[in-house]
Amino acid sequence: MNITYKKIIQFVALAVLLSANGCKKSNLDSELLSKLEPQTALTSVAAMKAAIAGIGANVRKEFTGDMAPIVTESIFSEVAVDGTTDKSTQAQDMDTRVTPDANLDNPDFNRIGFYWTEGFRGVRMANTVITYIDNVTYKDEAEKNAILSAAYFYRAYYYYRLVHQFGDVPLNLKDITAPKLDYYSTRREVILKKMQEDLLFAEKWLKDGVDRGDVTKGACSHLLTKINLALGDFDAAITSANNVINSGTYSLMRNRFGSTANDATKNVVWDLHRMDNKAIAANREALFLTIDRETLQGATDLGSQVMRNCVPAWHFANLKTPSGATQAIVDGVNVEIPLTLMYGRGIGRYRGTAYSTKNIWTDNTDYRHAPGMWMNMTDLVYNNPALKTSANATEKALYGKPLVDVTPANVNNMFLNKGLDTIRHFFGWPHYKTFINSTNALAVDKYWTPPRGTNTDWYIFRLAETYLLRAEAYYWKGNLALAMADLNQVRSRANAALLTVASAITIGTILDERARELYYEEPRKTELTRIAYIFAITGKPAYNGKTYNLASFSDNNFFYDRIIEKNDFYRNKVPTIMGVNFKISPYHVLWPVPAAAQRFNTGGRINQNKGYTGYENNVPALDKIQ
């Protein structure tokens, strides 16, 4: 399976037309900034394939740049909070910082607005291909339907995200060639049923074994599984998951492979997440990848910056030696122990919670939390060169030794480091996921010195998640033995102890495993909201003893209860050094529709979600396709 990145480059000629920033009157529309028009631009199979590749290139934006949007998905959940504590603008007190008129797309605020804009940009791009699919002469029906199916996949991908981020949203199924000012919201269920219908068609025509980065049949069935779950169609979810798992094409990677296979200090999970192993033919776990490499034309400008986003800001912490006399660590790239090259120079935007960094890790055999794979601050060492030549023998002896714990349990060191902000500077992280450098060796990345994390391929869908989705479908069906069996597929690959008591399986068990396996891969807020909807639709009691319903969804939901149960920052309203208290509310189960989208939609009504200004002006959402 080759990576035909040139298709993305070919797309540039069409990009202005198909993915413009949006009409200034409505950010759901296309703005025709080029003399080209779709009916004249999309007239060959190559142009159609280039357009499809361009939509794929759009997907990668979620995982790139400072405060990559996927961070925002994570901080609206139980696994993380925004750890950028040197500002008061961040999405930490959600009640005050997350409003329709707030700055909703800025690294120093949040990236909610990105998802609205880019979600509908992706829909527009897919709709253009769908609308003009008959403009081209194809060699046969299979070639045409494969392109159409890829466009259906991307449209469904973006709508699946939008309806679990914003709830009822406008449904647009055709290309927009002029400003449109009369959008109305369509019910989430109507949108999902249409996407389900499209993906059932696409499943028949997409193929596996295509170029890496292209849409696969496995990816289609995987996305269909999520949509089937969202609709409460659990039998269908099991069927679509089976289509991936039993296809014979994919399998969990259980043996060492790729460029790092001979590194005896690591394990197969390390191999799985190396940047140069993700897209190789030997990797049979990848269902759908986004391709982004600094050596290829068209790479994103700033790379992933995943180390900047996820690694603690250890390099400028007020971290002293136990005596309090000397700076403990430095971030120079040329020092004898170059920690910044070894682990990256982070600023702690993604601050894992105690739940995700400590509480779920109860098995000391788990590869995903093994020494050298998972890093705690106490795994770093005193590397300040001044210590090596210190006249103080005690201080000199510290050089190269592990850092002393400065968490609140260690009162003496907290006193000596009384300026240390442990929210931002002192927490654990999965090194095997975040270490993205120019090579697998120690090297400075293309854009930044010290390194922040350069361009990299990234998993969008992976077979491990398919097993976890099928486990969830079995859970909803009440078949806990089969749910446990699927969980154990993922756990056994990670060398974790197998679950043995099926009756103990809850949705919490599945969410815990997702947190262990899918760090920085899954859109955690989207998935948590989807699960909250299922509880509300089915009335099934949650493990907390509560039941939920759609009538009070924004006031009482599993999303909020799960976060308050597991995320101690939100539960305890922990203050930052700027005096901002972490807060979240039940209505954050859905994000606010950006006010600008409503203001420019003068001939219709895009509804606002409950809890936000403008909700009082809502009208009934459309309950059928217009």
C-alpha positions as CSV (number, residue, x, y, z in Angstrom):
1,M,0.0,0.0,0.0
2,N,1.7,3.1,-1.2
3,I,1.2,6.6,0.1
4,T,0.3,8.7,-3.0
5,Y,0.7,12.1,-1.3
6,K,0.8,13.7,-4.7
7,K,-3.0,13.5,-4.8
8,I,-3.1,16.0,-1.9
9,I,-0.8,18.3,-3.9
10,Q,-3.0,18.0,-6.9
11,F,-5.9,19.1,-4.8
12,V,-4.4,22.5,-4.2
13,A,-5.6,23.7,-7.6
14,L,-9.1,23.0,-6.5
15,A,-8.8,24.0,-2.8
16,V,-9.8,27.6,-3.2
17,L,-13.0,26.6,-4.8
18,L,-13.9,23.6,-2.7
19,S,-12.7,24.7,0.8
20,A,-12.8,28.4,0.9
21,N,-13.0,30.1,4.3
22,G,-16.7,30.5,3.9
23,C,-19.0,33.3,2.9
24,K,-18.8,36.2,5.2
25,K,-22.6,36.0,5.6
26,S,-22.6,32.4,6.7
27,N,-19.8,30.1,7.6
28,L,-21.7,27.2,6.3
29,D,-21.4,28.3,2.7
30,S,-18.8,28.2,0.0
31,E,-17.3,31.4,-1.2
32,L,-16.4,31.2,-4.8
33,L,-13.1,33.0,-4.7
34,S,-11.8,31.3,-7.9
35,K,-12.8,31.7,-11.5
36,L,-13.0,27.9,-11.5
37,E,-16.4,26.3,-10.9
38,P,-16.9,22.7,-9.8
39,Q,-18.6,21.7,-13.1
40,T,-15.5,22.7,-15.0
41,A,-12.9,21.7,-12.4
42,L,-14.2,18.3,-11.5
43,T,-14.2,16.7,-15.0
44,S,-11.8,13.9,-14.6
45,V,-11.3,10.9,-12.4
46,A,-7.9,12.4,-11.3
47,A,-9.6,15.6,-10.3
48,M,-12.3,13.7,-8.3
49,K,-9.6,11.7,-6.5
50,A,-7.6,14.8,-5.8
51,A,-10.7,16.4,-4.3
52,I,-11.2,13.4,-2.1
53,A,-7.5,13.5,-1.0
54,G,-8.0,17.1,-0.1
55,I,-10.8,16.3,2.3
56,G,-8.4,13.8,3.9
57,A,-5.8,16.5,4.2
58,N,-8.5,18.6,6.0
59,V,-8.9,15.9,8.6
60,R,-5.3,16.1,9.8
61,K,-5.8,19.7,11.1
62,E,-7.4,18.3,14.2
63,F,-4.1,16.9,15.3
64,T,-1.7,19.7,14.4
65,G,-0.5,22.9,15.8
66,D,-0.3,24.6,19.2
67,M,-3.4,23.7,21.2
68,A,-4.3,21.2,18.5
69,P,-8.1,21.0,18.5
70,I,-8.1,17.4,19.8
71,V,-7.0,18.9,23.1
72,T,-10.3,20.8,23.4
73,E,-12.1,17.5,22.9
74,S,-10.2,16.0,25.8
75,I,-10.6,18.9,28.3
76,F,-14.4,18.5,28.0
77,S,-14.2,15.1,29.6
78,E,-12.8,13.2,32.6
79,V,-9.3,12.6,31.1
80,A,-7.8,16.1,31.1
81,V,-8.1,19.8,31.7
82,D,-6.4,22.8,30.1
83,G,-3.2,23.1,32.1
84,T,-2.1,26.5,30.7
85,T,-2.3,28.2,34.0
86,D,-0.4,31.4,33.2
87,K,-3.5,32.8,31.5
88,S,-7.1,33.5,32.6
89,T,-8.6,33.1,29.1
90,Q,-8.4,29.4,28.8
91,A,-11.4,27.0,28.9
92,Q,-11.0,26.2,32.6
93,D,-14.0,27.9,34.1
94,M,-16.3,26.7,31.3
95,D,-19.3,28.6,32.7
96,T,-17.7,31.9,31.9
97,R,-15.3,31.1,29.1
98,V,-17.6,29.0,26.9
99,T,-20.3,31.2,25.4
100,P,-21.7,31.8,21.9
101,D,-19.9,35.2,21.7
102,A,-16.6,34.1,23.3
103,N,-13.4,33.6,21.3
104,L,-14.0,30.1,20.3
105,D,-11.0,29.4,18.0
106,N,-7.8,30.5,19.5
107,P,-5.0,28.5,21.2
108,D,-5.2,30.7,24.2
109,F,-8.9,30.2,24.6
110,N,-10.3,26.9,23.1
111,R,-10.9,25.4,19.7
112,I,-14.7,24.9,19.7
113,G,-15.1,27.3,16.8
114,F,-12.6,25.2,14.8
115,Y,-14.9,22.2,14.9
116,W,-17.9,24.2,13.7
117,T,-16.0,25.9,10.9
118,E,-13.9,22.9,9.8
119,G,-16.8,20.5,10.3
120,F,-19.0,22.3,7.8
121,R,-16.0,22.9,5.6
122,G,-15.5,19.2,5.4
123,V,-19.2,18.7,4.7
124,R,-19.1,21.3,1.8
125,M,-16.0,19.6,0.3
126,A,-17.7,16.2,0.4
127,N,-21.0,17.7,-1.0
128,T,-19.1,19.2,-4.0
129,V,-17.8,15.8,-5.0
130,I,-21.2,14.2,-4.4
131,T,-23.1,16.8,-6.4
132,Y,-20.8,16.6,-9.4
133,I,-20.2,12.9,-9.4
134,D,-21.8,12.4,-12.8
135,N,-19.6,15.1,-14.4
136,V,-17.0,12.4,-15.1
137,T,-16.7,9.4,-17.4
138,Y,-15.6,6.4,-15.4
139,K,-14.2,3.2,-16.5
140,D,-17.0,1.3,-14.7
141,E,-19.6,1.7,-12.0
142,A,-17.2,0.4,-9.3
143,E,-14.8,3.3,-10.0
144,K,-17.5,5.9,-9.7
145,N,-19.1,4.4,-6.7
146,A,-15.8,4.1,-4.8
147,I,-15.3,7.9,-5.2
148,L,-18.8,8.6,-4.3
149,S,-18.5,6.3,-1.3
150,A,-15.4,8.1,-0.1
151,A,-17.2,11.4,-0.2
152,Y,-20.1,9.8,1.7
153,F,-17.6,8.6,4.3
154,Y,-16.2,12.1,4.9
155,R,-19.6,13.7,5.0
156,A,-20.7,11.1,7.6
157,Y,-17.4,11.6,9.5
158,Y,-17.9,15.3,9.9
159,Y,-21.6,15.0,10.7
160,Y,-21.0,12.3,13.3
161,R,-18.7,14.8,15.1
162,L,-21.0,17.8,14.6
163,V,-24.1,16.2,16.1
164,H,-22.2,15.1,19.2
165,Q,-20.5,18.4,19.6
166,F,-23.4,20.8,18.8
167,G,-26.5,18.5,18.8
168,D,-29.1,19.5,16.2
169,V,-27.3,21.3,13.3
170,P,-28.2,22.2,9.7
171,L,-28.2,19.3,7.3
172,N,-26.7,20.1,3.9
173,L,-26.6,17.4,1.3
174,K,-25.6,19.3,-1.9
175,D,-23.1,21.8,-3.1
176,I,-23.8,25.4,-2.3
177,T,-23.0,27.8,-5.2
178,A,-24.4,31.0,-3.7
179,P,-24.7,32.5,-0.3
180,K,-27.5,30.8,1.7
181,L,-29.1,32.7,4.6
182,D,-32.0,30.4,5.5
183,Y,-30.5,27.4,7.3
184,Y,-32.6,25.6,9.9
185,S,-31.4,23.0,12.4
186,T,-32.2,19.4,11.7
187,R,-32.8,16.8,14.4
188,R,-29.7,14.8,15.3
189,E,-31.4,11.5,14.7
190,V,-32.5,12.5,11.2
191,I,-28.9,13.4,10.3
192,L,-27.5,10.2,11.7
193,K,-30.0,8.0,9.9
194,K,-29.1,9.7,6.6
195,M,-25.4,9.1,7.4
196,Q,-26.2,5.5,8.2
197,E,-27.9,5.0,4.9
198,D,-25.0,6.5,3.0
199,L,-22.4,4.4,4.8
200,L,-24.3,1.2,4.1
201,F,-24.0,2.0,0.4
202,A,-20.3,3.0,0.8
203,E,-19.5,-0.3,2.6
204,K,-20.4,-2.2,-0.6
205,W,-18.0,-0.2,-2.8
206,L,-15.0,0.8,-0.7
207,K,-12.0,-1.5,-0.6
208,D,-9.2,-2.4,1.8
209,G,-5.6,-2.6,0.6
210,V,-5.7,1.0,-0.9
211,D,-3.1,3.6,-0.5
212,R,-2.4,4.6,3.1
213,G,-4.3,7.8,3.9
214,D,-7.2,6.8,1.6
215,V,-10.6,5.7,2.9
216,T,-10.8,2.0,3.5
217,K,-13.7,-0.3,3.7
218,G,-12.6,-1.0,7.3
219,A,-12.8,2.7,8.2
220,C,-16.2,2.9,6.7
221,S,-17.5,0.0,8.7
222,H,-15.8,1.4,11.8
223,L,-17.5,4.8,11.4
224,L,-20.8,3.0,10.7
225,T,-20.4,1.2,14.0
226,K,-20.2,4.5,15.8
227,I,-23.3,5.8,14.0
228,N,-25.2,2.5,14.7
229,L,-24.4,2.9,18.4
230,A,-25.5,6.5,18.3
231,L,-28.8,5.5,16.9
232,G,-29.3,2.8,19.5
233,D,-29.1,0.1,16.8
234,F,-26.9,-2.3,18.7
235,D,-27.4,-5.3,16.6
236,A,-26.3,-3.3,13.5
237,A,-23.3,-2.0,15.5
238,I,-22.2,-5.6,16.2
239,T,-22.6,-6.5,12.5
240,S,-20.6,-3.5,11.2
241,A,-17.9,-4.1,13.8
242,N,-17.8,-7.8,12.8
243,N,-17.3,-6.6,9.2
244,V,-14.0,-5.1,10.3
245,I,-12.8,-7.6,12.9
246,N,-13.7,-10.7,10.9
247,S,-12.6,-9.4,7.5
248,G,-9.2,-11.1,7.5
249,T,-7.6,-7.8,6.5
250,Y,-6.9,-6.3,10.0
251,S,-5.5,-7.6,13.2
252,L,-4.1,-6.3,16.5
253,M,-0.4,-5.9,16.4
254,R,0.9,-8.4,19.0
255,N,4.5,-8.9,17.8
256,R,7.4,-6.5,17.5
257,F,7.6,-4.8,14.1
258,G,8.9,-1.9,12.1
259,S,11.9,0.3,12.6
260,T,12.1,-0.2,16.4
261,A,11.5,-4.0,16.5
262,N,15.0,-4.7,17.8
263,D,14.9,-2.2,20.6
264,A,14.8,-4.5,23.6
265,T,14.1,-1.7,26.0
266,K,10.6,-1.2,24.4
267,N,7.6,-3.3,23.4
268,V,5.0,-3.7,20.7
269,V,3.0,-0.7,21.9
270,W,6.0,1.5,21.3
271,D,6.4,0.1,17.8
272,L,2.7,0.7,17.1
273,H,3.0,4.4,17.8
274,R,6.3,5.2,16.1
275,M,5.8,7.8,13.4
276,D,7.5,5.7,10.8
277,N,5.6,2.5,11.6
278,K,2.0,3.8,11.4
279,A,1.6,3.6,7.7
280,I,3.8,0.6,6.7
281,A,2.3,-2.4,5.2
282,A,3.3,-4.6,8.1
283,N,1.0,-2.6,10.4
284,R,-2.4,-4.4,10.1
285,E,-4.1,-2.5,12.9
286,A,-4.4,0.9,11.1
287,L,-7.9,1.4,9.6
288,F,-7.6,5.0,8.7
289,L,-4.7,7.4,8.9
290,T,-3.9,11.0,8.2
291,I,-0.6,11.4,6.5
292,D,1.6,14.4,7.4
293,R,5.4,14.3,7.0
294,E,8.0,17.0,7.0
295,T,9.8,15.3,4.1
296,L,6.7,15.5,1.8
297,Q,5.5,18.6,0.0
298,G,2.2,19.9,1.4
299,A,3.1,19.0,5.1
300,T,1.4,21.2,7.6
301,D,3.4,24.3,8.5
302,L,3.9,23.7,12.2
303,G,3.7,20.0,12.6
304,S,1.9,18.1,15.3
305,Q,3.4,19.9,18.3
306,V,2.1,17.0,20.3
307,M,5.0,17.2,22.8
308,R,4.4,20.9,23.3
309,N,0.7,20.2,24.0
310,C,1.0,17.1,26.2
311,V,4.3,17.1,28.0
312,P,4.5,19.0,31.3
313,A,6.1,22.5,31.3
314,W,9.0,21.1,33.2
315,H,11.6,23.3,31.6
316,F,10.4,26.6,33.2
317,A,9.1,25.2,36.4
318,N,10.3,26.8,39.6
319,L,11.8,23.4,40.4
320,K,14.8,23.5,42.8
321,T,17.0,20.9,44.4
322,P,15.8,19.7,47.8
323,S,17.9,22.4,49.5
324,G,16.2,25.0,47.5
325,A,19.5,26.5,46.4
326,T,19.8,25.5,42.7
327,Q,17.7,25.1,39.6
328,A,17.1,21.4,39.2
329,I,16.6,21.0,35.4
330,V,17.4,22.9,32.3
331,D,16.2,22.6,28.7
332,G,19.3,23.1,26.7
333,V,19.7,20.9,23.6
334,N,23.4,20.7,24.0
335,V,23.7,19.8,27.6
336,E,25.1,16.4,28.6
337,I,21.7,15.1,29.5
338,P,19.4,16.7,27.0
339,L,16.0,16.1,28.5
340,T,14.3,18.3,26.0
341,L,15.5,16.1,23.1
342,M,14.6,13.0,25.0
343,Y,11.1,13.9,25.9
344,G,10.1,17.2,24.2
345,R,9.6,20.7,25.4
346,G,6.0,20.9,26.7
347,I,3.8,23.6,28.0
348,G,1.2,21.4,29.6
349,R,-1.9,22.4,27.5
350,Y,-3.2,18.8,27.9
351,R,-3.0,18.2,31.6
352,G,-4.0,14.7,32.4
353,T,-6.2,14.1,35.5
354,A,-5.4,11.8,38.4
355,Y,-8.1,9.5,36.9
356,S,-6.2,9.2,33.5
357,T,-2.6,9.4,34.7
358,K,-2.8,7.3,37.9
359,N,-6.2,5.8,38.9
360,I,-6.8,3.6,35.9
361,W,-3.3,2.2,36.0
362,T,-3.7,-0.6,38.5
363,D,-1.8,-3.3,36.6
364,N,2.0,-3.1,36.7
365,T,2.4,-5.4,33.7
366,D,0.6,-3.1,31.3
367,Y,2.9,-2.1,28.4
368,R,1.1,1.2,28.1
369,H,2.3,2.2,31.6
370,A,5.6,0.5,31.7
371,P,8.9,2.2,32.5
372,G,10.3,3.9,29.5
373,M,6.8,4.0,27.9
374,W,5.0,6.1,30.5
375,M,6.9,9.0,32.1
376,N,6.4,10.5,35.5
377,M,8.2,13.7,36.5
378,T,10.2,11.6,39.0
379,D,11.6,9.7,36.0
380,L,13.4,12.8,34.8
381,V,16.8,13.5,36.3
382,Y,18.6,16.5,37.7
383,N,20.5,17.7,34.6
384,N,21.6,21.2,35.4
385,P,25.3,21.2,34.6
386,A,25.9,23.6,37.5
387,L,25.2,20.6,39.8
388,K,27.9,18.5,38.3
389,T,30.6,21.1,39.4
390,S,28.9,22.2,42.6
391,A,31.1,22.7,45.7
392,N,28.2,21.3,47.7
393,A,28.7,17.5,47.8
394,T,25.0,16.8,48.5
395,E,24.0,18.9,45.5
396,K,26.7,17.5,43.3
397,A,25.5,13.9,44.1
398,L,22.1,14.8,42.7
399,Y,23.3,15.2,39.1
400,G,21.9,12.5,36.9
401,K,19.7,11.1,39.7
402,P,15.8,11.1,39.5
403,L,13.9,14.1,40.6
404,V,12.5,14.1,44.1
405,D,8.7,14.1,44.2
406,V,7.2,17.5,44.8
407,T,3.5,16.6,44.8
408,P,1.4,17.8,47.8
409,A,2.2,14.6,49.7
410,N,5.8,15.7,50.0
411,V,5.3,18.7,52.2
412,N,8.9,19.6,52.7
413,N,9.6,19.8,49.0
414,M,6.4,21.7,48.4
415,F,7.7,24.3,50.9
416,L,11.1,24.5,49.2
417,N,9.4,24.8,45.8
418,K,6.5,26.9,47.0
419,G,6.4,28.7,43.6
420,L,5.9,25.4,41.7
421,D,2.6,25.1,39.9
422,T,2.0,21.3,39.9
423,I,-1.1,21.7,37.7
424,R,1.1,22.6,34.7
425,H,4.5,21.4,35.7
426,F,4.2,18.1,37.5
427,F,2.2,15.2,36.0
428,G,2.7,12.0,34.1
429,W,2.3,11.4,30.4
430,P,2.5,8.5,27.8
431,H,5.9,9.0,26.2
432,Y,5.2,6.3,23.7
433,K,2.3,8.4,22.2
434,T,3.8,11.9,22.5
435,F,7.4,11.4,21.4
436,I,7.3,12.6,17.8
437,N,10.6,13.8,16.5
438,S,12.4,14.1,13.2
439,T,13.6,10.6,13.6
440,N,13.2,7.9,16.2
441,A,16.7,8.9,17.5
442,L,17.4,12.1,19.4
443,A,17.1,14.9,17.0
444,V,15.8,18.5,16.8
445,D,12.6,18.7,14.8
446,K,12.1,20.7,11.6
447,Y,10.4,23.7,13.1
448,W,11.5,24.2,16.7
449,T,14.6,24.1,18.8
450,P,14.0,22.7,21.4
451,P,11.6,20.2,19.8
452,R,7.8,20.4,20.2
453,G,6.8,17.5,18.0
454,T,7.1,17.6,14.2
455,N,4.9,16.3,11.4
456,T,3.7,12.8,11.8
457,D,1.2,10.3,10.4
458,W,-1.6,9.8,13.0
459,Y,-4.2,7.2,13.6
460,I,-7.8,8.3,13.0
461,F,-9.4,4.8,13.4
462,R,-7.5,1.8,14.7
463,L,-8.7,-1.8,15.1
464,A,-8.2,-1.7,18.9
465,E,-11.1,0.9,19.0
466,T,-13.3,-1.4,16.9
467,Y,-13.0,-4.1,19.6
468,L,-13.9,-1.5,22.2
469,L,-16.9,-0.3,20.1
470,R,-18.1,-3.9,19.8
471,A,-17.6,-4.4,23.5
472,E,-19.8,-1.4,24.0
473,A,-22.5,-2.7,21.7
474,Y,-22.5,-6.0,23.7
475,Y,-22.7,-4.0,26.9
476,W,-25.9,-2.2,25.7
477,K,-27.3,-5.6,24.7
478,G,-26.6,-7.0,28.1
479,N,-24.1,-9.6,26.8
480,L,-21.4,-8.9,29.4
481,A,-19.4,-12.0,28.6
482,L,-18.8,-11.0,25.0
483,A,-18.1,-7.4,26.1
484,M,-15.5,-8.7,28.5
485,A,-14.0,-10.9,25.7
486,D,-13.5,-7.9,23.4
487,L,-12.0,-5.8,26.2
488,N,-9.6,-8.6,26.9
489,Q,-8.5,-8.6,23.2
490,V,-7.1,-5.1,23.8
491,R,-5.8,-5.8,27.3
492,S,-4.0,-9.0,26.3
493,R,-2.1,-7.2,23.5
494,A,-1.0,-4.6,26.1
495,N,0.1,-7.4,28.5
496,A,-2.5,-6.3,31.0
497,A,-4.2,-8.7,33.4
498,L,-7.4,-10.2,31.8
499,L,-10.8,-9.3,33.2
500,T,-12.4,-12.4,34.7
501,V,-15.8,-11.2,36.2
502,A,-18.2,-10.5,33.4
503,S,-20.9,-9.3,35.8
504,A,-18.6,-6.4,36.8
505,I,-18.4,-4.9,33.3
506,T,-20.1,-1.5,33.1
507,I,-19.8,1.4,30.7
508,G,-17.2,2.7,33.1
509,T,-15.0,-0.4,32.4
510,I,-15.2,0.4,28.7
511,L,-14.5,4.1,29.2
512,D,-11.5,3.2,31.4
513,E,-10.0,1.0,28.6
514,R,-10.7,3.6,26.0
515,A,-8.7,6.1,28.2
516,R,-5.8,3.7,28.4
517,E,-5.7,2.8,24.7
518,L,-6.8,5.9,22.8
519,Y,-5.0,8.8,24.4
520,Y,-5.0,11.7,22.0
521,E,-6.6,9.6,19.3
522,E,-10.3,9.4,20.3
523,P,-12.4,12.6,20.4
524,R,-13.3,12.0,24.1
525,K,-16.0,14.6,24.4
526,T,-17.7,13.4,21.2
527,E,-17.7,9.8,22.5
528,L,-18.8,10.7,26.0
529,T,-21.7,12.8,24.6
530,R,-22.7,9.9,22.3
531,I,-22.8,7.6,25.3
532,A,-24.8,10.2,27.3
533,Y,-27.3,10.2,24.5
534,I,-27.6,6.4,24.5
535,F,-28.4,6.4,28.2
536,A,-31.0,9.1,27.6
537,I,-32.6,7.3,24.7
538,T,-32.6,3.8,26.3
539,G,-33.3,4.7,29.9
540,K,-30.8,2.0,30.9
541,P,-29.6,2.7,34.4
542,A,-25.9,3.7,34.6
543,Y,-23.5,2.2,37.1
544,N,-24.1,5.3,39.3
545,G,-27.7,4.2,39.8
546,K,-29.2,7.0,37.8
547,T,-31.4,7.0,34.7
548,Y,-31.6,9.8,32.1
549,N,-33.9,11.0,29.4
550,L,-33.9,13.3,26.4
551,A,-36.4,15.8,27.8
552,S,-33.8,17.0,30.5
553,F,-30.7,16.1,28.5
554,S,-28.9,19.5,29.0
555,D,-29.8,19.5,32.7
556,N,-29.1,16.0,33.8
557,N,-26.9,13.7,31.8
558,F,-24.2,11.0,32.1
559,F,-21.6,13.2,30.5
560,Y,-21.6,15.6,33.4
561,D,-21.9,13.0,36.1
562,R,-19.0,11.0,34.7
563,I,-16.8,14.1,34.6
564,I,-17.6,15.2,38.1
565,E,-17.1,11.6,39.4
566,K,-13.6,11.2,37.8
567,N,-12.2,14.7,37.1
568,D,-11.0,16.1,40.4
569,F,-10.2,19.5,38.9
570,Y,-13.8,20.1,38.0
571,R,-15.3,18.3,41.0
572,N,-13.3,20.3,43.5
573,K,-13.2,23.6,41.5
574,V,-9.5,23.6,41.8
575,P,-8.0,27.2,41.4
576,T,-5.2,28.0,39.1
577,I,-2.4,30.5,40.0
578,M,-4.4,33.1,38.0
579,G,-7.3,32.6,40.4
580,V,-9.5,30.8,37.9
581,N,-11.5,27.9,39.2
582,F,-12.0,24.8,37.0
583,K,-15.8,24.5,36.4
584,I,-18.0,22.5,34.1
585,S,-21.8,22.2,34.0
586,P,-24.4,19.7,32.7
587,Y,-25.3,21.8,29.7
588,H,-21.7,21.6,28.4
589,V,-22.7,18.2,27.1
590,L,-23.3,20.2,23.9
591,W,-21.2,23.2,22.9
592,P,-22.6,26.6,22.0
593,V,-23.3,27.3,18.4
594,P,-21.0,30.3,17.5
595,A,-23.1,33.4,17.6
596,A,-21.8,34.6,14.2
597,A,-23.4,31.6,12.5
598,Q,-26.8,32.7,13.9
599,R,-26.4,36.4,13.2
600,F,-25.6,35.9,9.5
601,N,-28.4,33.4,9.0
602,T,-31.1,36.1,8.7
603,G,-33.6,34.0,6.8
604,G,-33.7,30.9,9.0
605,R,-32.9,29.7,12.5
606,I,-29.9,27.7,13.6
607,N,-30.9,26.7,17.1
608,Q,-28.8,27.4,20.2
609,N,-28.2,24.8,22.8
610,K,-29.8,25.0,26.2
611,G,-27.7,26.8,28.8
612,Y,-26.4,29.5,26.3
613,T,-27.8,32.9,25.4
614,G,-30.2,32.6,22.4
615,Y,-31.7,29.3,23.4
616,E,-35.0,31.2,24.1
617,N,-35.4,32.0,20.4
618,N,-35.3,28.4,19.2
619,V,-37.8,26.9,16.8
620,P,-38.6,23.2,16.4
621,A,-35.8,21.5,14.5
622,L,-36.6,19.9,11.2
623,D,-37.6,16.3,11.6
624,K,-37.1,15.2,8.0
625,I,-34.7,15.8,5.2
626,Q,-35.8,18.9,3.2
